[in-house]
Amino acid sequence: MDQGTVIELAQRALLVVIYVSAPMLGISLIVGLAVSIFQATTQIQEQTLAFIPKILAVLASITMFGAWMLRVLIEFTQNLYTNMNLYIR
């Protein structure tokens, strides 16, 4: 396996990781911002208040986007195994 192939596989793997993690990170960011605005408005400075809504939002996003995330990961893995003979020479 040459250097270009390894770099291409690493780039595709990182792109898949970004695609799969983006919905959870985005929703967590939005919920965190909303909780921060709520805390600033009400002047409640409880540090643990931000964790529970974020955890629930991430679980909800996994529930909503889980099938899509699994399909993306399965397609990447199948593509990797299908083209294995091209990678090993």
N, CA, C and O atoms as a Tinker XYZ file with bonds, in Angstrom:
   356  protein
     1  N      0.859000   -1.162000    0.000000    73     2
     2  CA     0.000000    0.000000    0.000000    64     1     3
     3  C      0.913000    1.235000    0.000000    63     2     4     5
     4  O      1.800000    1.366000    0.843000    81     3
     5  N      0.682000    2.112000   -0.939000    73     3     6
     6  CA     1.534000    3.294000   -1.030000    64     5     7
     7  C      1.011000    4.424000   -0.152000    63     6     8     9
     8  O     -0.062000    4.335000    0.445000    81     7
     9  N      1.791000    5.469000   -0.094000    73     7    10
    10  CA     1.495000    6.582000    0.790000    64     9    11
    11  C      0.206000    7.319000    0.401000    63    10    12    13
    12  O     -0.547000    7.747000    1.276000    81    11
    13  N     -0.047000    7.465000   -0.880000    73    11    14
    14  CA    -1.254000    8.153000   -1.338000    64    13    15
    15  C     -2.524000    7.423000   -0.941000    63    14    16    17
    16  O     -3.522000    8.046000   -0.580000    81    15
    17  N     -2.481000    6.097000   -1.009000    73    15    18
    18  CA    -3.653000    5.298000   -0.636000    64    17    19
    19  C     -3.952000    5.437000    0.851000    63    18    20    21
    20  O     -5.110000    5.567000    1.247000    81    19
    21  N     -2.917000    5.410000    1.663000    73    19    22
    22  CA    -3.104000    5.547000    3.112000    64    21    23
    23  C     -3.690000    6.914000    3.446000    63    22    24    25
    24  O     -4.590000    7.020000    4.279000    81    23
    25  N     -3.184000    7.953000    2.801000    73    23    26
    26  CA    -3.693000    9.303000    3.056000    64    25    27
    27  C     -5.142000    9.420000    2.603000    63    26    28    29
    28  O     -5.955000   10.046000    3.283000    81    27
    29  N     -5.471000    8.824000    1.463000    73    27    30
    30  CA    -6.856000    8.863000    0.968000    64    29    31
    31  C     -7.807000    8.135000    1.911000    63    30    32    33
    32  O     -8.902000    8.625000    2.185000    81    31
    33  N     -7.399000    6.969000    2.409000    73    31    34
    34  CA    -8.233000    6.229000    3.363000    64    33    35
    35  C     -8.409000    7.011000    4.661000    63    34    36    37
    36  O     -9.500000    7.039000    5.231000    81    35
    37  N     -7.340000    7.644000    5.126000    73    35    38
    38  CA    -7.437000    8.422000    6.355000    64    37    39
    39  C     -8.356000    9.627000    6.168000    63    38    40    41
    40  O     -9.121000    9.970000    7.070000    81    39
    41  N     -8.285000   10.267000    5.007000    73    39    42
    42  CA    -9.160000   11.408000    4.734000    64    41    43
    43  C    -10.619000   10.987000    4.702000    63    42    44    45
    44  O    -11.481000   11.659000    5.267000    81    43
    45  N    -10.893000    9.866000    4.035000    73    43    46
    46  CA   -12.287000    9.393000    3.991000    64    45    47
    47  C    -12.779000    8.989000    5.366000    63    46    48    49
    48  O    -13.933000    9.245000    5.707000    81    47
    49  N    -11.917000    8.356000    6.170000    73    47    50
    50  CA   -12.312000    7.952000    7.524000    64    49    51
    51  C    -12.620000    9.181000    8.387000    63    50    52    53
    52  O    -13.607000    9.192000    9.122000    81    51
    53  N    -11.779000   10.209000    8.299000    73    51    54
    54  CA   -12.037000   11.424000    9.066000    64    53    55
    55  C    -13.303000   12.134000    8.610000    63    54    56    57
    56  O    -14.031000   12.695000    9.429000    81    55
    57  N    -13.567000   12.111000    7.316000    73    55    58
    58  CA   -14.792000   12.719000    6.803000    64    57    59
    59  C    -16.026000   11.983000    7.316000    63    58    60    61
    60  O    -17.026000   12.612000    7.661000    81    59
    61  N    -15.961000   10.668000    7.368000    73    59    62
    62  CA   -17.076000    9.884000    7.901000    64    61    63
    63  C    -17.277000   10.189000    9.381000    63    62    64    65
    64  O    -18.415000   10.308000    9.836000    81    63
    65  N    -16.202000   10.317000   10.129000    73    63    66
    66  CA   -16.307000   10.656000   11.550000    64    65    67
    67  C    -16.967000   12.024000   11.732000    63    66    68    69
    68  O    -17.807000   12.203000   12.615000    81    67
    69  N    -16.585000   12.978000   10.899000    73    67    70
    70  CA   -17.191000   14.315000   10.988000    64    69    71
    71  C    -18.672000   14.258000   10.643000    63    70    72    73
    72  O    -19.490000   14.871000   11.328000    81    71
    73  N    -19.027000   13.523000    9.581000    73    71    74
    74  CA   -20.438000   13.402000    9.202000    64    73    75
    75  C    -21.263000   12.762000   10.309000    63    74    76    77
    76  O    -22.372000   13.208000   10.601000    81    75
    77  N    -20.723000   11.722000   10.920000    73    75    78
    78  CA   -21.491000   10.980000   11.920000    64    77    79
    79  C    -21.620000   11.772000   13.219000    63    78    80    81
    80  O    -22.658000   11.707000   13.879000    81    79
    81  N    -20.590000   12.511000   13.591000    73    79    82
    82  CA   -20.640000   13.225000   14.871000    64    81    83
    83  C    -21.285000   14.603000   14.773000    63    82    84    85
    84  O    -21.651000   15.178000   15.798000    81    83
    85  N    -21.432000   15.140000   13.580000    73    83    86
    86  CA   -21.950000   16.504000   13.418000    64    85    87
    87  C    -23.358000   16.715000   13.995000    63    86    88    89
    88  O    -23.575000   17.727000   14.662000    81    87
    89  N    -24.316000   15.817000   13.773000    73    87    90
    90  CA   -25.655000   16.079000   14.349000    64    89    91
    91  C    -25.648000   16.149000   15.869000    63    90    92    93
    92  O    -26.302000   17.011000   16.456000    81    91
    93  N    -24.910000   15.243000   16.511000    73    91    94
    94  CA   -24.879000   15.250000   17.971000    64    93    95
    95  C    -24.179000   16.492000   18.501000    63    94    96    97
    96  O    -24.648000   17.110000   19.457000    81    95
    97  N    -23.066000   16.858000   17.890000    73    95    98
    98  CA   -22.336000   18.038000   18.347000    64    97    99
    99  C    -23.117000   19.323000   18.098000    63    98   100   101
   100  O    -23.114000   20.227000   18.934000    81    99
   101  N    -23.784000   19.405000   16.954000    73    99   102
   102  CA   -24.564000   20.595000   16.635000    64   101   103
   103  C    -25.726000   20.800000   17.589000    63   102   104   105
   104  O    -25.944000   21.909000   18.077000    81   103
   105  N    -26.469000   19.743000   17.856000    73   103   106
   106  CA   -27.606000   19.853000   18.774000    64   105   107
   107  C    -27.121000   20.142000   20.185000    63   106   108   109
   108  O    -27.745000   20.923000   20.903000    81   107
   109  N    -26.023000   19.527000   20.591000    73   107   110
   110  CA   -25.464000   19.794000   21.913000    64   109   111
   111  C    -25.009000   21.248000   22.032000    63   110   112   113
   112  O    -25.172000   21.870000   23.082000    81   111
   113  N    -24.441000   21.785000   20.959000    73   111   114
   114  CA   -24.020000   23.181000   20.958000    64   113   115
   115  C    -25.218000   24.120000   21.095000    63   114   116   117
   116  O    -25.168000   25.083000   21.860000    81   115
   117  N    -26.282000   23.846000   20.364000    73   115   118
   118  CA   -27.477000   24.699000   20.425000    64   117   119
   119  C    -28.119000   24.639000   21.809000    63   118   120   121
   120  O    -28.513000   25.668000   22.359000    81   119
   121  N    -28.224000   23.439000   22.370000    73   119   122
   122  CA   -28.824000   23.305000   23.702000    64   121   123
   123  C    -27.937000   23.974000   24.752000    63   122   124   125
   124  O    -28.444000   24.626000   25.665000    81   123
   125  N    -26.626000   23.818000   24.633000    73   123   126
   126  CA   -25.716000   24.476000   25.568000    64   125   127
   127  C    -25.820000   25.981000   25.513000    63   126   128   129
   128  O    -25.775000   26.653000   26.543000    81   127
   129  N    -25.958000   26.512000   24.308000    73   127   130
   130  CA   -26.125000   27.958000   24.163000    64   129   131
   131  C    -27.441000   28.421000   24.780000    63   130   132   133
   132  O    -27.485000   29.454000   25.448000    81   131
   133  N    -28.501000   27.667000   24.560000    73   131   134
   134  CA   -29.796000   28.030000   25.141000    64   133   135
   135  C    -29.752000   27.989000   26.672000    63   134   136   137
   136  O    -30.304000   28.869000   27.333000    81   135
   137  N    -29.104000   26.981000   27.227000    73   135   138
   138  CA   -28.994000   26.884000   28.689000    64   137   139
   139  C    -28.133000   28.017000   29.229000    63   138   140   141
   140  O    -28.431000   28.572000   30.286000    81   139
   141  N    -27.073000   28.361000   28.514000    73   139   142
   142  CA   -26.208000   29.465000   28.959000    64   141   143
   143  C    -26.961000   30.796000   28.950000    63   142   144   145
   144  O    -26.817000   31.606000   29.866000    81   143
   145  N    -27.760000   31.010000   27.912000    73   143   146
   146  CA   -28.564000   32.236000   27.860000    64   145   147
   147  C    -29.580000   32.250000   29.003000    63   146   148   149
   148  O    -29.800000   33.286000   29.630000    81   147
   149  N    -30.194000   31.106000   29.268000    73   147   150
   150  CA   -31.141000   31.003000   30.381000    64   149   151
   151  C    -30.455000   31.289000   31.710000    63   150   152   153
   152  O    -30.998000   32.001000   32.555000    81   151
   153  N    -29.249000   30.727000   31.895000    73   151   154
   154  CA   -28.526000   30.963000   33.143000    64   153   155
   155  C    -28.114000   32.425000   33.283000    63   154   156   157
   156  O    -28.172000   32.982000   34.379000    81   155
   157  N    -27.705000   33.041000   32.195000    73   155   158
   158  CA   -27.310000   34.448000   32.265000    64   157   159
   159  C    -28.511000   35.347000   32.531000    63   158   160   161
   160  O    -28.400000   36.352000   33.233000    81   159
   161  N    -29.650000   34.983000   31.970000    73   159   162
   162  CA   -30.858000   35.794000   32.149000    64   161   163
   163  C    -31.373000   35.709000   33.579000    63   162   164   165
   164  O    -31.756000   36.719000   34.169000    81   163
   165  N    -31.381000   34.514000   34.126000    73   163   166
   166  CA   -31.928000   34.320000   35.470000    64   165   167
   167  C    -30.870000   34.428000   36.551000    63   166   168   169
   168  O    -31.202000   34.375000   37.736000    81   167
   169  N    -29.623000   34.578000   36.186000    73   167   170
   170  CA   -28.486000   34.664000   37.098000    64   169   171
   171  C    -28.353000   33.436000   37.989000    63   170   172   173
   172  O    -27.908000   33.529000   39.133000    81   171
   173  N    -28.743000   32.288000   37.451000    73   171   174
   174  CA   -28.522000   31.014000   38.137000    64   173   175
   175  C    -27.157000   30.511000   37.685000    63   174   176   177
   176  O    -26.948000   30.276000   36.495000    81   175
   177  N    -26.228000   30.345000   38.618000    73   175   178
   178  CA   -24.873000   29.946000   38.249000    64   177   179
   179  C    -24.561000   28.505000   38.668000    63   178   180   181
   180  O    -23.455000   28.211000   39.121000    81   179
   181  N    -25.515000   27.638000   38.519000    73   179   182
   182  CA   -25.319000   26.233000   38.848000    64   181   183
   183  C    -24.621000   25.536000   37.676000    63   182   184   185
   184  O    -25.143000   25.533000   36.561000    81   183
   185  N    -23.451000   24.948000   37.920000    73   183   186
   186  CA   -22.663000   24.332000   36.859000    64   185   187
   187  C    -23.292000   23.045000   36.333000    63   186   188   189
   188  O    -23.146000   22.723000   35.153000    81   187
   189  N    -23.981000   22.314000   37.185000    73   187   190
   190  CA   -24.550000   21.033000   36.760000    64   189   191
   191  C    -25.834000   21.205000   35.961000    63   190   192   193
   192  O    -26.320000   20.239000   35.373000    81   191
   193  N    -26.391000   22.399000   35.926000    73   191   194
   194  CA   -27.640000   22.637000   35.197000    64   193   195
   195  C    -27.484000   22.414000   33.704000    63   194   196   197
   196  O    -28.448000   22.038000   33.037000    81   195
   197  N    -26.302000   22.634000   33.167000    73   195   198
   198  CA   -26.088000   22.508000   31.719000    64   197   199
   199  C    -25.959000   21.060000   31.273000    63   198   200   201
   200  O    -26.196000   20.767000   30.101000    81   199
   201  N    -25.596000   20.152000   32.153000    73   199   202
   202  CA   -25.292000   18.784000   31.736000    64   201   203
   203  C    -26.532000   17.970000   31.380000    63   202   204   205
   204  O    -26.538000   17.281000   30.360000    81   203
   205  N    -27.555000   18.033000   32.176000    73   203   206
   206  CA   -28.744000   17.194000   31.951000    64   205   207
   207  C    -29.429000   17.521000   30.621000    63   206   208   209
   208  O    -29.738000   16.593000   29.874000    81   207
   209  N    -29.681000   18.794000   30.287000    73   207   210
   210  CA   -30.295000   19.067000   28.973000    64   209   211
   211  C    -29.405000   18.633000   27.804000    63   210   212   213
   212  O    -29.909000   18.162000   26.784000    81   211
   213  N    -28.090000   18.788000   27.949000    73   211   214
   214  CA   -27.184000   18.362000   26.878000    64   213   215
   215  C    -27.218000   16.853000   26.701000    63   214   216   217
   216  O    -27.249000   16.362000   25.573000    81   215
   217  N    -27.212000   16.120000   27.794000    73   215   218
   218  CA   -27.264000   14.657000   27.710000    64   217   219
   219  C    -28.560000   14.210000   27.064000    63   218   220   221
   220  O    -28.559000   13.324000   26.208000    81   219
   221  N    -29.666000   14.817000   27.468000    73   219   222
   222  CA   -30.957000   14.457000   26.867000    64   221   223
   223  C    -31.004000   14.824000   25.382000    63   222   224   225
   224  O    -31.571000   14.087000   24.575000    81   223
   225  N    -30.415000   15.952000   25.029000    73   223   226
   226  CA   -30.398000   16.365000   23.623000    64   225   227
   227  C    -29.547000   15.418000   22.785000    63   226   228   229
   228  O    -29.927000   15.079000   21.664000    81   227
   229  N    -28.408000   14.987000   23.308000    73   227   230
   230  CA   -27.563000   14.042000   22.576000    64   229   231
   231  C    -28.268000   12.704000   22.425000    63   230   232   233
   232  O    -28.204000   12.099000   21.355000    81   231
   233  N    -28.936000   12.228000   23.460000    73   231   234
   234  CA   -29.692000   10.974000   23.352000    64   233   235
   235  C    -30.823000   11.103000   22.332000    63   234   236   237
   236  O    -31.085000   10.173000   21.569000    81   235
   237  N    -31.491000   12.256000   22.321000    73   235   238
   238  CA   -32.556000   12.473000   21.335000    64   237   239
   239  C    -31.985000   12.522000   19.921000    63   238   240   241
   240  O    -32.601000   12.006000   18.988000    81   239
   241  N    -30.821000   13.133000   19.754000    73   239   242
   242  CA   -30.221000   13.193000   18.418000    64   241   243
   243  C    -29.746000   11.822000   17.964000    63   242   244   245
   244  O    -29.815000   11.511000   16.775000    81   243
   245  N    -29.267000   10.997000   18.884000    73   243   246
   246  CA   -28.901000    9.626000   18.518000    64   245   247
   247  C    -30.139000    8.856000   18.094000    63   246   248   249
   248  O    -30.089000    8.057000   17.159000    81   247
   249  N    -31.246000    9.096000   18.777000    73   247   250
   250  CA   -32.500000    8.433000   18.409000    64   249   251
   251  C    -32.977000    8.892000   17.036000    63   250   252   253
   252  O    -33.437000    8.081000   16.232000    81   251
   253  N    -32.869000   10.186000   16.769000    73   251   254
   254  CA   -33.357000   10.716000   15.493000    64   253   255
   255  C    -32.426000   10.364000   14.331000    63   254   256   257
   256  O    -32.893000    9.969000   13.263000    81   255
   257  N    -31.121000   10.503000   14.531000    73   255   258
   258  CA   -30.165000   10.318000   13.447000    64   257   259
   259  C    -29.444000    8.976000   13.485000    63   258   260   261
   260  O    -28.541000    8.742000   12.681000    81   259
   261  N    -29.822000    8.098000   14.396000    73   259   262
   262  CA   -29.110000    6.834000   14.565000    64   261   263
   263  C    -29.122000    5.949000   13.333000    63   262   264   265
   264  O    -28.099000    5.358000   12.986000    81   263
   265  N    -30.252000    5.851000   12.674000    73   263   266
   266  CA   -30.337000    5.003000   11.479000    64   265   267
   267  C    -29.457000    5.551000   10.362000    63   266   268   269
   268  O    -28.784000    4.792000    9.665000    81   267
   269  N    -29.463000    6.866000   10.195000    73   267   270
   270  CA   -28.613000    7.476000    9.165000    64   269   271
   271  C    -27.135000    7.299000    9.497000    63   270   272   273
   272  O    -26.330000    6.991000    8.618000    81   271
   273  N    -26.779000    7.494000   10.769000    73   271   274
   274  CA   -25.383000    7.342000   11.176000    64   273   275
   275  C    -24.911000    5.908000   10.965000    63   274   276   277
   276  O    -23.796000    5.681000   10.495000    81   275
   277  N    -25.749000    4.952000   11.308000    73   275   278
   278  CA   -25.393000    3.551000   11.107000    64   277   279
   279  C    -25.249000    3.228000    9.628000    63   278   280   281
   280  O    -24.348000    2.480000    9.249000    81   279
   281  N    -26.118000    3.775000    8.787000    73   279   282
   282  CA   -26.023000    3.528000    7.347000    64   281   283
   283  C    -24.720000    4.090000    6.769000    63   282   284   285
   284  O    -24.084000    3.449000    5.933000    81   283
   285  N    -24.323000    5.289000    7.216000    73   283   286
   286  CA   -23.074000    5.890000    6.739000    64   285   287
   287  C    -21.882000    5.028000    7.150000    63   286   288   289
   288  O    -20.977000    4.794000    6.348000    81   287
   289  N    -21.879000    4.560000    8.386000    73   287   290
   290  CA   -20.778000    3.723000    8.856000    64   289   291
   291  C    -20.742000    2.377000    8.141000    63   290   292   293
   292  O    -19.665000    1.876000    7.815000    81   291
   293  N    -21.904000    1.791000    7.896000    73   291   294
   294  CA   -21.958000    0.504000    7.197000    64   293   295
   295  C    -21.495000    0.662000    5.756000    63   294   296   297
   296  O    -20.762000   -0.190000    5.253000    81   295
   297  N    -21.907000    1.736000    5.079000    73   295   298
   298  CA   -21.467000    1.953000    3.699000    64   297   299
   299  C    -19.957000    2.148000    3.625000    63   298   300   301
   300  O    -19.314000    1.633000    2.711000    81   299
   301  N    -19.387000    2.877000    4.564000    73   299   302
   302  CA   -17.941000    3.077000    4.579000    64   301   303
   303  C    -17.217000    1.743000    4.801000    63   302   304   305
   304  O    -16.239000    1.436000    4.119000    81   303
   305  N    -17.707000    0.966000    5.754000    73   303   306
   306  CA   -17.070000   -0.316000    6.050000    64   305   307
   307  C    -17.209000   -1.283000    4.886000    63   306   308   309
   308  O    -16.251000   -1.976000    4.542000    81   307
   309  N    -18.387000   -1.340000    4.275000    73   307   310
   310  CA   -18.563000   -2.217000    3.114000    64   309   311
   311  C    -17.670000   -1.788000    1.958000    63   310   312   313
   312  O    -17.099000   -2.638000    1.275000    81   311
   313  N    -17.541000   -0.501000    1.729000    73   311   314
   314  CA   -16.657000   -0.002000    0.683000    64   313   315
   315  C    -15.207000   -0.372000    0.987000    63   314   316   317
   316  O    -14.448000   -0.720000    0.083000    81   315
   317  N    -14.834000   -0.298000    2.233000    73   315   318
   318  CA   -13.478000   -0.658000    2.631000    64   317   319
   319  C    -13.209000   -2.140000    2.402000    63   318   320   321
   320  O    -12.162000   -2.506000    1.867000    81   319
   321  N    -14.148000   -2.994000    2.804000    73   319   322
   322  CA   -13.962000   -4.438000    2.617000    64   321   323
   323  C    -14.074000   -4.846000    1.152000    63   322   324   325
   324  O    -13.383000   -5.767000    0.716000    81   323
   325  N    -14.925000   -4.181000    0.394000    73   323   326
   326  CA   -15.079000   -4.515000   -1.028000    64   325   327
   327  C    -13.802000   -4.203000   -1.804000    63   326   328   329
   328  O    -13.406000   -4.961000   -2.689000    81   327
   329  N    -13.173000   -3.101000   -1.473000    73   327   330
   330  CA   -11.965000   -2.691000   -2.187000    64   329   331
   331  C    -10.681000   -3.121000   -1.486000    63   330   332   333
   332  O     -9.618000   -2.561000   -1.753000    81   331
   333  N    -10.764000   -4.097000   -0.602000    73   331   334
   334  CA    -9.594000   -4.543000    0.142000    64   333   335
   335  C     -8.495000   -5.067000   -0.781000    63   334   336   337
   336  O     -7.310000   -4.864000   -0.519000    81   335
   337  N     -8.889000   -5.736000   -1.855000    73   335   338
   338  CA    -7.883000   -6.287000   -2.766000    64   337   339
   339  C     -7.097000   -5.176000   -3.480000    63   338   340   341
   340  O     -5.961000   -5.404000   -3.895000    81   339
   341  N     -7.677000   -3.996000   -3.628000    73   339   342
   342  CA    -6.957000   -2.884000   -4.224000    64   341   343
   343  C     -5.941000   -2.277000   -3.251000    63   342   344   345
   344  O     -4.916000   -1.739000   -3.669000    81   343
   345  N     -6.231000   -2.368000   -1.962000    73   343   346
   346  CA    -5.370000   -1.763000   -0.963000    64   345   347
   347  C     -4.165000   -2.647000   -0.634000    63   346   348   349
   348  O     -3.081000   -2.145000   -0.338000    81   347
   349  N     -4.361000   -3.945000   -0.688000    73   347   350
   350  CA    -3.290000   -4.885000   -0.340000    64   349   351
   351  C     -2.667000   -5.396000   -1.626000    63   350   352   353
   352  O     -3.305000   -6.120000   -2.390000    81   351
   353  N     -1.443000   -5.025000   -1.857000    73   351   354
   354  CA    -0.730000   -5.504000   -3.046000    64   353   355
   355  C      0.633000   -5.979000   -2.668000    63   354   356
   356  O      1.393000   -6.422000   -3.530000    81   355
